[in-house]
Amino acid sequence: MNRRISKQLHSAPLEIRKRYEKCQDIAAISGPPGLRASRGFRDETLSGTWSGHRSSRLNVQYRVIYRVFVERQLFQVIEVTPHNYRKR
């Protein structure tokens, strides 16, 4: 986990950190199809400037934005954000 993600999680409520860990566990075991199958995360593909990325709900406000590299089997978390999709 990179520093920016650590800072974002540190400032997030405890409930969000627990949901993020659960999201990580599901992604590690079954990848994005597992997140799509878990109704609570409402995993979806993003479009526009976030094309190629995916988003999963951690709660009503917070989202985890990530990218999947199938050829390398890499799951890269870009941001944990309170539903703000503007690129920084």
mmCIF file as gemmi writes it, N, C-alpha and C atoms, coordinates in Angstrom:
data_model
loop_
_atom_site.group_PDB
_atom_site.id
_atom_site.type_symbol
_atom_site.label_atom_id
_atom_site.label_alt_id
_atom_site.label_comp_id
_atom_site.label_asym_id
_atom_site.label_entity_id
_atom_site.label_seq_id
_atom_site.pdbx_PDB_ins_code
_atom_site.Cartn_x
_atom_site.Cartn_y
_atom_site.Cartn_z
_atom_site.occupancy
_atom_site.B_iso_or_equiv
_atom_site.pdbx_formal_charge
_atom_site.auth_seq_id
_atom_site.auth_asym_id
_atom_site.pdbx_PDB_model_num
ATOM 1 N N . MET Axp A 1 ? 0.852 -1.171 0 1 0 ? 1 A 1
ATOM 2 C CA . MET Axp A 1 ? 0 0 0 1 0 ? 1 A 1
ATOM 3 C C . MET Axp A 1 ? 0.9 1.236 0 1 0 ? 1 A 1
ATOM 4 N N . ASN Axp A 2 ? 0.578 2.189 -0.875 1 0 ? 2 A 1
ATOM 5 C CA . ASN Axp A 2 ? 1.422 3.378 -0.922 1 0 ? 2 A 1
ATOM 6 C C . ASN Axp A 2 ? 1.019 4.393 0.152 1 0 ? 2 A 1
ATOM 7 N N . ARG Axp A 3 ? 1.821 5.41 0.299 1 0 ? 3 A 1
ATOM 8 C CA . ARG Axp A 3 ? 1.634 6.385 1.376 1 0 ? 3 A 1
ATOM 9 C C . ARG Axp A 3 ? 0.328 7.158 1.277 1 0 ? 3 A 1
ATOM 10 N N . ARG Axp A 4 ? -0.043 7.524 0.058 1 0 ? 4 A 1
ATOM 11 C CA . ARG Axp A 4 ? -1.263 8.309 -0.136 1 0 ? 4 A 1
ATOM 12 C C . ARG Axp A 4 ? -2.49 7.518 0.316 1 0 ? 4 A 1
ATOM 13 N N . ILE Axp A 5 ? -2.535 6.24 -0.041 1 0 ? 5 A 1
ATOM 14 C CA . ILE Axp A 5 ? -3.66 5.392 0.363 1 0 ? 5 A 1
ATOM 15 C C . ILE Axp A 5 ? -3.666 5.235 1.879 1 0 ? 5 A 1
ATOM 16 N N . SER Axp A 6 ? -2.49 5.06 2.476 1 0 ? 6 A 1
ATOM 17 C CA . SER Axp A 6 ? -2.392 4.941 3.94 1 0 ? 6 A 1
ATOM 18 C C . SER Axp A 6 ? -2.938 6.186 4.624 1 0 ? 6 A 1
ATOM 19 N N . LYS Axp A 7 ? -2.603 7.36 4.105 1 0 ? 7 A 1
ATOM 20 C CA . LYS Axp A 7 ? -3.094 8.615 4.681 1 0 ? 7 A 1
ATOM 21 C C . LYS Axp A 7 ? -4.607 8.73 4.537 1 0 ? 7 A 1
ATOM 22 N N . GLN Axp A 8 ? -5.113 8.362 3.363 1 0 ? 8 A 1
ATOM 23 C CA . GLN Axp A 8 ? -6.556 8.441 3.138 1 0 ? 8 A 1
ATOM 24 C C . GLN Axp A 8 ? -7.301 7.512 4.089 1 0 ? 8 A 1
ATOM 25 N N . LEU Axp A 9 ? -6.773 6.317 4.294 1 0 ? 9 A 1
ATOM 26 C CA . LEU Axp A 9 ? -7.418 5.37 5.205 1 0 ? 9 A 1
ATOM 27 C C . LEU Axp A 9 ? -7.296 5.82 6.655 1 0 ? 9 A 1
ATOM 28 N N . HIS Axp A 10 ? -6.162 6.412 6.996 1 0 ? 10 A 1
ATOM 29 C CA . HIS Axp A 10 ? -5.951 6.878 8.368 1 0 ? 10 A 1
ATOM 30 C C . HIS Axp A 10 ? -6.969 7.958 8.741 1 0 ? 10 A 1
ATOM 31 N N . SER Axp A 11 ? -7.313 8.821 7.775 1 0 ? 11 A 1
ATOM 32 C CA . SER Axp A 11 ? -8.266 9.893 8.062 1 0 ? 11 A 1
ATOM 33 C C . SER Axp A 11 ? -9.72 9.433 7.921 1 0 ? 11 A 1
ATOM 34 N N . ALA Axp A 12 ? -9.934 8.247 7.386 1 0 ? 12 A 1
ATOM 35 C CA . ALA Axp A 12 ? -11.294 7.714 7.215 1 0 ? 12 A 1
ATOM 36 C C . ALA Axp A 12 ? -11.792 7.103 8.527 1 0 ? 12 A 1
ATOM 37 N N . PRO Axp A 13 ? -13.104 7.022 8.698 1 0 ? 13 A 1
ATOM 38 C CA . PRO Axp A 13 ? -13.667 6.385 9.898 1 0 ? 13 A 1
ATOM 39 C C . PRO Axp A 13 ? -13.28 4.904 9.986 1 0 ? 13 A 1
ATOM 40 N N . LEU Axp A 14 ? -13.332 4.36 11.183 1 0 ? 14 A 1
ATOM 41 C CA . LEU Axp A 14 ? -12.968 2.962 11.435 1 0 ? 14 A 1
ATOM 42 C C . LEU Axp A 14 ? -13.8 2.003 10.584 1 0 ? 14 A 1
ATOM 43 N N . GLU Axp A 15 ? -15.081 2.283 10.431 1 0 ? 15 A 1
ATOM 44 C CA . GLU Axp A 15 ? -15.969 1.438 9.62 1 0 ? 15 A 1
ATOM 45 C C . GLU Axp A 15 ? -15.433 1.316 8.187 1 0 ? 15 A 1
ATOM 46 N N . ILE Axp A 16 ? -14.928 2.408 7.643 1 0 ? 16 A 1
ATOM 47 C CA . ILE Axp A 16 ? -14.399 2.417 6.272 1 0 ? 16 A 1
ATOM 48 C C . ILE Axp A 16 ? -13.142 1.572 6.195 1 0 ? 16 A 1
ATOM 49 N N . ARG Axp A 17 ? -12.28 1.671 7.194 1 0 ? 17 A 1
ATOM 50 C CA . ARG Axp A 17 ? -11.049 0.864 7.199 1 0 ? 17 A 1
ATOM 51 C C . ARG Axp A 17 ? -11.37 -0.625 7.249 1 0 ? 17 A 1
ATOM 52 N N . LYS Axp A 18 ? -12.377 -0.998 8.033 1 0 ? 18 A 1
ATOM 53 C CA . LYS Axp A 18 ? -12.769 -2.41 8.112 1 0 ? 18 A 1
ATOM 54 C C . LYS Axp A 18 ? -13.348 -2.89 6.785 1 0 ? 18 A 1
ATOM 55 N N . ARG Axp A 19 ? -14.19 -2.064 6.156 1 0 ? 19 A 1
ATOM 56 C CA . ARG Axp A 19 ? -14.765 -2.436 4.854 1 0 ? 19 A 1
ATOM 57 C C . ARG Axp A 19 ? -13.675 -2.522 3.788 1 0 ? 19 A 1
ATOM 58 N N . TYR Axp A 20 ? -12.668 -1.65 3.868 1 0 ? 20 A 1
ATOM 59 C CA . TYR Axp A 20 ? -11.556 -1.689 2.918 1 0 ? 20 A 1
ATOM 60 C C . TYR Axp A 20 ? -10.792 -3.01 3.057 1 0 ? 20 A 1
ATOM 61 N N . GLU Axp A 21 ? -10.539 -3.427 4.294 1 0 ? 21 A 1
ATOM 62 C CA . GLU Axp A 21 ? -9.849 -4.702 4.526 1 0 ? 21 A 1
ATOM 63 C C . GLU Axp A 21 ? -10.669 -5.869 3.982 1 0 ? 21 A 1
ATOM 64 N N . LYS Axp A 22 ? -11.979 -5.82 4.173 1 0 ? 22 A 1
ATOM 65 C CA . LYS Axp A 22 ? -12.854 -6.865 3.644 1 0 ? 22 A 1
ATOM 66 C C . LYS Axp A 22 ? -12.801 -6.867 2.117 1 0 ? 22 A 1
ATOM 67 N N . CYS Axp A 23 ? -12.817 -5.693 1.522 1 0 ? 23 A 1
ATOM 68 C CA . CYS Axp A 23 ? -12.717 -5.543 0.064 1 0 ? 23 A 1
ATOM 69 C C . CYS Axp A 23 ? -11.4 -6.13 -0.435 1 0 ? 23 A 1
ATOM 70 N N . GLN Axp A 24 ? -10.313 -5.855 0.275 1 0 ? 24 A 1
ATOM 71 C CA . GLN Axp A 24 ? -8.996 -6.394 -0.08 1 0 ? 24 A 1
ATOM 72 C C . GLN Axp A 24 ? -9.001 -7.917 -0.03 1 0 ? 24 A 1
ATOM 73 N N . ASP Axp A 25 ? -9.602 -8.479 1.01 1 0 ? 25 A 1
ATOM 74 C CA . ASP Axp A 25 ? -9.656 -9.935 1.155 1 0 ? 25 A 1
ATOM 75 C C . ASP Axp A 25 ? -10.423 -10.578 0.003 1 0 ? 25 A 1
ATOM 76 N N . ILE Axp A 26 ? -11.573 -10.009 -0.33 1 0 ? 26 A 1
ATOM 77 C CA . ILE Axp A 26 ? -12.373 -10.55 -1.437 1 0 ? 26 A 1
ATOM 78 C C . ILE Axp A 26 ? -11.603 -10.447 -2.745 1 0 ? 26 A 1
ATOM 79 N N . ALA Axp A 27 ? -10.954 -9.303 -2.973 1 0 ? 27 A 1
ATOM 80 C CA . ALA Axp A 27 ? -10.187 -9.103 -4.21 1 0 ? 27 A 1
ATOM 81 C C . ALA Axp A 27 ? -9.012 -10.068 -4.292 1 0 ? 27 A 1
ATOM 82 N N . ALA Axp A 28 ? -8.369 -10.347 -3.162 1 0 ? 28 A 1
ATOM 83 C CA . ALA Axp A 28 ? -7.229 -11.267 -3.165 1 0 ? 28 A 1
ATOM 84 C C . ALA Axp A 28 ? -7.664 -12.698 -3.471 1 0 ? 28 A 1
ATOM 85 N N . ILE Axp A 29 ? -8.838 -13.076 -2.984 1 0 ? 29 A 1
ATOM 86 C CA . ILE Axp A 29 ? -9.316 -14.443 -3.183 1 0 ? 29 A 1
ATOM 87 C C . ILE Axp A 29 ? -9.918 -14.639 -4.568 1 0 ? 29 A 1
ATOM 88 N N . SER Axp A 30 ? -10.813 -13.74 -4.971 1 0 ? 30 A 1
ATOM 89 C CA . SER Axp A 30 ? -11.54 -13.973 -6.229 1 0 ? 30 A 1
ATOM 90 C C . SER Axp A 30 ? -11.49 -12.825 -7.223 1 0 ? 30 A 1
ATOM 91 N N . GLY Axp A 31 ? -10.73 -11.773 -6.938 1 0 ? 31 A 1
ATOM 92 C CA . GLY Axp A 31 ? -10.574 -10.681 -7.888 1 0 ? 31 A 1
ATOM 93 C C . GLY Axp A 31 ? -11.845 -9.863 -8.075 1 0 ? 31 A 1
ATOM 94 N N . PRO Axp A 32 ? -11.884 -9.043 -9.127 1 0 ? 32 A 1
ATOM 95 C CA . PRO Axp A 32 ? -13.046 -8.196 -9.387 1 0 ? 32 A 1
ATOM 96 C C . PRO Axp A 32 ? -14.371 -8.956 -9.521 1 0 ? 32 A 1
ATOM 97 N N . PRO Axp A 33 ? -14.391 -10.183 -10.092 1 0 ? 33 A 1
ATOM 98 C CA . PRO Axp A 33 ? -15.675 -10.894 -10.133 1 0 ? 33 A 1
ATOM 99 C C . PRO Axp A 33 ? -16.255 -11.138 -8.731 1 0 ? 33 A 1
ATOM 100 N N . GLY Axp A 34 ? -15.387 -11.343 -7.754 1 0 ? 34 A 1
ATOM 101 C CA . GLY Axp A 34 ? -15.849 -11.521 -6.379 1 0 ? 34 A 1
ATOM 102 C C . GLY Axp A 34 ? -16.469 -10.253 -5.824 1 0 ? 34 A 1
ATOM 103 N N . LEU Axp A 35 ? -15.883 -9.101 -6.163 1 0 ? 35 A 1
ATOM 104 C CA . LEU Axp A 35 ? -16.449 -7.829 -5.72 1 0 ? 35 A 1
ATOM 105 C C . LEU Axp A 35 ? -17.779 -7.562 -6.41 1 0 ? 35 A 1
ATOM 106 N N . ARG Axp A 36 ? -17.873 -7.911 -7.689 1 0 ? 36 A 1
ATOM 107 C CA . ARG Axp A 36 ? -19.133 -7.725 -8.417 1 0 ? 36 A 1
ATOM 108 C C . ARG Axp A 36 ? -20.227 -8.616 -7.841 1 0 ? 36 A 1
ATOM 109 N N . ALA Axp A 37 ? -19.858 -9.801 -7.392 1 0 ? 37 A 1
ATOM 110 C CA . ALA Axp A 37 ? -20.836 -10.738 -6.832 1 0 ? 37 A 1
ATOM 111 C C . ALA Axp A 37 ? -21.304 -10.306 -5.441 1 0 ? 37 A 1
ATOM 112 N N . SER Axp A 38 ? -20.477 -9.57 -4.713 1 0 ? 38 A 1
ATOM 113 C CA . SER Axp A 38 ? -20.848 -9.078 -3.38 1 0 ? 38 A 1
ATOM 114 C C . SER Axp A 38 ? -21.695 -7.825 -3.551 1 0 ? 38 A 1
ATOM 115 N N . ARG Axp A 39 ? -22.975 -7.936 -3.301 1 0 ? 39 A 1
ATOM 116 C CA . ARG Axp A 39 ? -23.899 -6.834 -3.583 1 0 ? 39 A 1
ATOM 117 C C . ARG Axp A 39 ? -23.58 -5.561 -2.811 1 0 ? 39 A 1
ATOM 118 N N . GLY Axp A 40 ? -23.033 -5.67 -1.622 1 0 ? 40 A 1
ATOM 119 C CA . GLY Axp A 40 ? -22.767 -4.497 -0.801 1 0 ? 40 A 1
ATOM 120 C C . GLY Axp A 40 ? -21.719 -3.564 -1.375 1 0 ? 40 A 1
ATOM 121 N N . PHE Axp A 41 ? -20.825 -4.081 -2.2 1 0 ? 41 A 1
ATOM 122 C CA . PHE Axp A 41 ? -19.758 -3.245 -2.75 1 0 ? 41 A 1
ATOM 123 C C . PHE Axp A 41 ? -20.17 -2.516 -4.022 1 0 ? 41 A 1
ATOM 124 N N . ARG Axp A 42 ? -21.187 -2.995 -4.71 1 0 ? 42 A 1
ATOM 125 C CA . ARG Axp A 42 ? -21.683 -2.369 -5.943 1 0 ? 42 A 1
ATOM 126 C C . ARG Axp A 42 ? -20.545 -1.946 -6.862 1 0 ? 42 A 1
ATOM 127 N N . ASP Axp A 43 ? -19.747 -2.897 -7.223 1 0 ? 43 A 1
ATOM 128 C CA . ASP Axp A 43 ? -18.586 -2.678 -8.081 1 0 ? 43 A 1
ATOM 129 C C . ASP Axp A 43 ? -19.043 -2.253 -9.474 1 0 ? 43 A 1
ATOM 130 N N . GLU Axp A 44 ? -18.385 -1.229 -10.034 1 0 ? 44 A 1
ATOM 131 C CA . GLU Axp A 44 ? -18.764 -0.75 -11.362 1 0 ? 44 A 1
ATOM 132 C C . GLU Axp A 44 ? -17.564 -0.195 -12.116 1 0 ? 44 A 1
ATOM 133 N N . THR Axp A 45 ? -17.677 -0.2 -13.435 1 0 ? 45 A 1
ATOM 134 C CA . THR Axp A 45 ? -16.652 0.36 -14.305 1 0 ? 45 A 1
ATOM 135 C C . THR Axp A 45 ? -16.86 1.865 -14.378 1 0 ? 45 A 1
ATOM 136 N N . LEU Axp A 46 ? -15.769 2.618 -14.35 1 0 ? 46 A 1
ATOM 137 C CA . LEU Axp A 46 ? -15.854 4.069 -14.465 1 0 ? 46 A 1
ATOM 138 C C . LEU Axp A 46 ? -15.613 4.494 -15.91 1 0 ? 46 A 1
ATOM 139 N N . SER Axp A 47 ? -16.064 5.678 -16.25 1 0 ? 47 A 1
ATOM 140 C CA . SER Axp A 47 ? -15.89 6.182 -17.614 1 0 ? 47 A 1
ATOM 141 C C . SER Axp A 47 ? -15.305 7.591 -17.571 1 0 ? 47 A 1
ATOM 142 N N . GLY Axp A 48 ? -15.119 8.174 -18.73 1 0 ? 48 A 1
ATOM 143 C CA . GLY Axp A 48 ? -14.576 9.526 -18.811 1 0 ? 48 A 1
ATOM 144 C C . GLY Axp A 48 ? -13.097 9.538 -18.488 1 0 ? 48 A 1
ATOM 145 N N . THR Axp A 49 ? -12.669 10.464 -17.637 1 0 ? 49 A 1
ATOM 146 C CA . THR Axp A 49 ? -11.247 10.561 -17.292 1 0 ? 49 A 1
ATOM 147 C C . THR Axp A 49 ? -10.779 9.363 -16.476 1 0 ? 49 A 1
ATOM 148 N N . TRP Axp A 50 ? -11.716 8.633 -15.87 1 0 ? 50 A 1
ATOM 149 C CA . TRP Axp A 50 ? -11.38 7.437 -15.088 1 0 ? 50 A 1
ATOM 150 C C . TRP Axp A 50 ? -11.551 6.156 -15.9 1 0 ? 50 A 1
ATOM 151 N N . SER Axp A 51 ? -11.61 6.266 -17.211 1 0 ? 51 A 1
ATOM 152 C CA . SER Axp A 51 ? -11.769 5.096 -18.07 1 0 ? 51 A 1
ATOM 153 C C . SER Axp A 51 ? -10.66 4.079 -17.791 1 0 ? 51 A 1
ATOM 154 N N . GLY Axp A 52 ? -11.039 2.807 -17.667 1 0 ? 52 A 1
ATOM 155 C CA . GLY Axp A 52 ? -10.077 1.753 -17.358 1 0 ? 52 A 1
ATOM 156 C C . GLY Axp A 52 ? -9.975 1.448 -15.876 1 0 ? 52 A 1
ATOM 157 N N . HIS Axp A 53 ? -10.663 2.225 -15.048 1 0 ? 53 A 1
ATOM 158 C CA . HIS Axp A 53 ? -10.664 2.023 -13.602 1 0 ? 53 A 1
ATOM 159 C C . HIS Axp A 53 ? -12.014 1.468 -13.17 1 0 ? 53 A 1
ATOM 160 N N . ARG Axp A 54 ? -12.055 0.955 -11.952 1 0 ? 54 A 1
ATOM 161 C CA . ARG Axp A 54 ? -13.294 0.44 -11.375 1 0 ? 54 A 1
ATOM 162 C C . ARG Axp A 54 ? -13.5 1.098 -10.011 1 0 ? 54 A 1
ATOM 163 N N . SER Axp A 55 ? -14.731 1.088 -9.535 1 0 ? 55 A 1
ATOM 164 C CA . SER Axp A 55 ? -15.067 1.672 -8.248 1 0 ? 55 A 1
ATOM 165 C C . SER Axp A 55 ? -15.933 0.694 -7.464 1 0 ? 55 A 1
ATOM 166 N N . SER Axp A 56 ? -15.677 0.585 -6.171 1 0 ? 56 A 1
ATOM 167 C CA . SER Axp A 56 ? -16.51 -0.229 -5.282 1 0 ? 56 A 1
ATOM 168 C C . SER Axp A 56 ? -16.901 0.613 -4.076 1 0 ? 56 A 1
ATOM 169 N N . ARG Axp A 57 ? -18.14 0.471 -3.646 1 0 ? 57 A 1
ATOM 170 C CA . ARG Axp A 57 ? -18.616 1.22 -2.481 1 0 ? 57 A 1
ATOM 171 C C . ARG Axp A 57 ? -18.082 0.612 -1.197 1 0 ? 57 A 1
ATOM 172 N N . LEU Axp A 58 ? -17.62 1.476 -0.315 1 0 ? 58 A 1
ATOM 173 C CA . LEU Axp A 58 ? -17.271 1.036 1.032 1 0 ? 58 A 1
ATOM 174 C C . LEU Axp A 58 ? -18.417 1.368 1.984 1 0 ? 58 A 1
ATOM 175 N N . ASN Axp A 59 ? -19.148 2.424 1.676 1 0 ? 59 A 1
ATOM 176 C CA . ASN Axp A 59 ? -20.427 2.761 2.312 1 0 ? 59 A 1
ATOM 177 C C . ASN Axp A 59 ? -21.134 3.737 1.379 1 0 ? 59 A 1
ATOM 178 N N . VAL Axp A 60 ? -22.14 4.444 1.849 1 0 ? 60 A 1
ATOM 179 C CA . VAL Axp A 60 ? -22.887 5.35 0.98 1 0 ? 60 A 1
ATOM 180 C C . VAL Axp A 60 ? -21.978 6.451 0.43 1 0 ? 60 A 1
ATOM 181 N N . GLN Axp A 61 ? -21.034 6.927 1.224 1 0 ? 61 A 1
ATOM 182 C CA . GLN Axp A 61 ? -20.185 8.04 0.819 1 0 ? 61 A 1
ATOM 183 C C . GLN Axp A 61 ? -18.847 7.605 0.235 1 0 ? 61 A 1
ATOM 184 N N . TYR Axp A 62 ? -18.153 6.673 0.856 1 0 ? 62 A 1
ATOM 185 C CA . TYR Axp A 62 ? -16.779 6.332 0.471 1 0 ? 62 A 1
ATOM 186 C C . TYR Axp A 62 ? -16.707 5.295 -0.64 1 0 ? 62 A 1
ATOM 187 N N . ARG Axp A 63 ? -15.727 5.48 -1.527 1 0 ? 63 A 1
ATOM 188 C CA . ARG Axp A 63 ? -15.464 4.553 -2.628 1 0 ? 63 A 1
ATOM 189 C C . ARG Axp A 63 ? -13.985 4.2 -2.641 1 0 ? 63 A 1
ATOM 190 N N . VAL Axp A 64 ? -13.687 3.007 -3.146 1 0 ? 64 A 1
ATOM 191 C CA . VAL Axp A 64 ? -12.303 2.642 -3.431 1 0 ? 64 A 1
ATOM 192 C C . VAL Axp A 64 ? -12.212 2.578 -4.954 1 0 ? 64 A 1
ATOM 193 N N . ILE Axp A 65 ? -11.259 3.304 -5.51 1 0 ? 65 A 1
ATOM 194 C CA . ILE Axp A 65 ? -11.047 3.319 -6.957 1 0 ? 65 A 1
ATOM 195 C C . ILE Axp A 65 ? -9.803 2.496 -7.225 1 0 ? 65 A 1
ATOM 196 N N . TYR Axp A 66 ? -9.917 1.553 -8.145 1 0 ? 66 A 1
ATOM 197 C CA . TYR Axp A 66 ? -8.794 0.663 -8.419 1 0 ? 66 A 1
ATOM 198 C C . TYR Axp A 66 ? -8.705 0.336 -9.893 1 0 ? 66 A 1
ATOM 199 N N . ARG Axp A 67 ? -7.601 -0.266 -10.26 1 0 ? 67 A 1
ATOM 200 C CA . ARG Axp A 67 ? -7.348 -0.69 -11.634 1 0 ? 67 A 1
ATOM 201 C C . ARG Axp A 67 ? -6.832 -2.122 -11.598 1 0 ? 67 A 1
ATOM 202 N N . VAL Axp A 68 ? -7.245 -2.921 -12.558 1 0 ? 68 A 1
ATOM 203 C CA . VAL Axp A 68 ? -6.836 -4.324 -12.625 1 0 ? 68 A 1
ATOM 204 C C . VAL Axp A 68 ? -5.965 -4.526 -13.855 1 0 ? 68 A 1
ATOM 205 N N . PHE Axp A 69 ? -4.804 -5.14 -13.655 1 0 ? 69 A 1
ATOM 206 C CA . PHE Axp A 69 ? -3.911 -5.507 -14.752 1 0 ? 69 A 1
ATOM 207 C C . PHE Axp A 69 ? -3.943 -7.026 -14.844 1 0 ? 69 A 1
ATOM 208 N N . VAL Axp A 70 ? -4.746 -7.547 -15.753 1 0 ? 70 A 1
ATOM 209 C CA . VAL Axp A 70 ? -4.979 -8.989 -15.859 1 0 ? 70 A 1
ATOM 210 C C . VAL Axp A 70 ? -3.703 -9.738 -16.212 1 0 ? 70 A 1
ATOM 211 N N . GLU Axp A 71 ? -2.925 -9.213 -17.158 1 0 ? 71 A 1
ATOM 212 C CA . GLU Axp A 71 ? -1.73 -9.923 -17.619 1 0 ? 71 A 1
ATOM 213 C C . GLU Axp A 71 ? -0.705 -10.129 -16.502 1 0 ? 71 A 1
ATOM 214 N N . ARG Axp A 72 ? -0.664 -9.219 -15.541 1 0 ? 72 A 1
ATOM 215 C CA . ARG Axp A 72 ? 0.268 -9.361 -14.418 1 0 ? 72 A 1
ATOM 216 C C . ARG Axp A 72 ? -0.437 -9.801 -13.142 1 0 ? 72 A 1
ATOM 217 N N . GLN Axp A 73 ? -1.751 -10.006 -13.214 1 0 ? 73 A 1
ATOM 218 C CA . GLN Axp A 73 ? -2.582 -10.35 -12.062 1 0 ? 73 A 1
ATOM 219 C C . GLN Axp A 73 ? -2.344 -9.374 -10.911 1 0 ? 73 A 1
ATOM 220 N N . LEU Axp A 74 ? -2.416 -8.076 -11.251 1 0 ? 74 A 1
ATOM 221 C CA . LEU Axp A 74 ? -2.164 -7.008 -10.291 1 0 ? 74 A 1
ATOM 222 C C . LEU Axp A 74 ? -3.448 -6.227 -10.051 1 0 ? 74 A 1
ATOM 223 N N . PHE Axp A 75 ? -3.721 -5.927 -8.804 1 0 ? 75 A 1
ATOM 224 C CA . PHE Axp A 75 ? -4.899 -5.181 -8.374 1 0 ? 75 A 1
ATOM 225 C C . PHE Axp A 75 ? -4.363 -3.92 -7.711 1 0 ? 75 A 1
ATOM 226 N N . GLN Axp A 76 ? -4.377 -2.779 -8.414 1 0 ? 76 A 1
ATOM 227 C CA . GLN Axp A 76 ? -3.761 -1.551 -7.916 1 0 ? 76 A 1
ATOM 228 C C . GLN Axp A 76 ? -4.82 -0.576 -7.417 1 0 ? 76 A 1
ATOM 229 N N . VAL Axp A 77 ? -4.785 -0.26 -6.122 1 0 ? 77 A 1
ATOM 230 C CA . VAL Axp A 77 ? -5.711 0.718 -5.549 1 0 ? 77 A 1
ATOM 231 C C . VAL Axp A 77 ? -5.165 2.104 -5.854 1 0 ? 77 A 1
ATOM 232 N N . ILE Axp A 78 ? -6.008 2.942 -6.45 1 0 ? 78 A 1
ATOM 233 C CA . ILE Axp A 78 ? -5.617 4.293 -6.823 1 0 ? 78 A 1
ATOM 234 C C . ILE Axp A 78 ? -5.977 5.28 -5.723 1 0 ? 78 A 1
ATOM 235 N N . GLU Axp A 79 ? -7.185 5.117 -5.164 1 0 ? 79 A 1
ATOM 236 C CA . GLU Axp A 79 ? -7.659 6.103 -4.214 1 0 ? 79 A 1
ATOM 237 C C . GLU Axp A 79 ? -8.787 5.538 -3.357 1 0 ? 79 A 1
ATOM 238 N N . VAL Axp A 80 ? -8.858 5.987 -2.102 1 0 ? 80 A 1
ATOM 239 C CA . VAL Axp A 80 ? -10.008 5.742 -1.241 1 0 ? 80 A 1
ATOM 240 C C . VAL Axp A 80 ? -10.567 7.124 -0.971 1 0 ? 80 A 1
ATOM 241 N N . THR Axp A 81 ? -11.766 7.389 -1.48 1 0 ? 81 A 1
ATOM 242 C CA . THR Axp A 81 ? -12.263 8.753 -1.501 1 0 ? 81 A 1
ATOM 243 C C . THR Axp A 81 ? -13.725 8.844 -1.08 1 0 ? 81 A 1
ATOM 244 N N . PRO Axp A 82 ? -14.106 9.976 -0.477 1 0 ? 82 A 1
ATOM 245 C CA . PRO Axp A 82 ? -15.522 10.171 -0.152 1 0 ? 82 A 1
ATOM 246 C C . PRO Axp A 82 ? -16.313 10.59 -1.394 1 0 ? 82 A 1
ATOM 247 N N . HIS Axp A 83 ? -16.381 9.701 -2.381 1 0 ? 83 A 1
ATOM 248 C CA . HIS Axp A 83 ? -17.16 9.842 -3.622 1 0 ? 83 A 1
ATOM 249 C C . HIS Axp A 83 ? -16.831 11.12 -4.389 1 0 ? 83 A 1
ATOM 250 N N . ASN Axp A 84 ? -15.555 11.363 -4.585 1 0 ? 84 A 1
ATOM 251 C CA . ASN Axp A 84 ? -15.097 12.506 -5.364 1 0 ? 84 A 1
ATOM 252 C C . ASN Axp A 84 ? -14.227 11.945 -6.475 1 0 ? 84 A 1
ATOM 253 N N . TYR Axp A 85 ? -14.738 11.936 -7.704 1 0 ? 85 A 1
ATOM 254 C CA . TYR Axp A 85 ? -14.034 11.293 -8.802 1 0 ? 85 A 1
ATOM 255 C C . TYR Axp A 85 ? -13.106 12.225 -9.579 1 0 ? 85 A 1
ATOM 256 N N . ARG Axp A 86 ? -12.851 13.418 -9.085 1 0 ? 86 A 1
ATOM 257 C CA . ARG Axp A 86 ? -11.932 14.313 -9.79 1 0 ? 86 A 1
ATOM 258 C C . ARG Axp A 86 ? -10.511 13.806 -9.637 1 0 ? 86 A 1
ATOM 259 N N . LYS Axp A 87 ? -9.787 13.748 -10.751 1 0 ? 87 A 1
ATOM 260 C CA . LYS Axp A 87 ? -8.385 13.307 -10.687 1 0 ? 87 A 1
ATOM 261 C C . LYS Axp A 87 ? -7.547 14.388 -10.035 1 0 ? 87 A 1
ATOM 262 N N . ARG Axp A 88 ? -6.541 13.942 -9.288 1 0 ? 88 A 1
ATOM 263 C CA . ARG Axp A 88 ? -5.653 14.906 -8.613 1 0 ? 88 A 1
ATOM 264 C C . ARG Axp A 88 ? -4.324 14.96 -9.277 1 0 ? 88 A 1
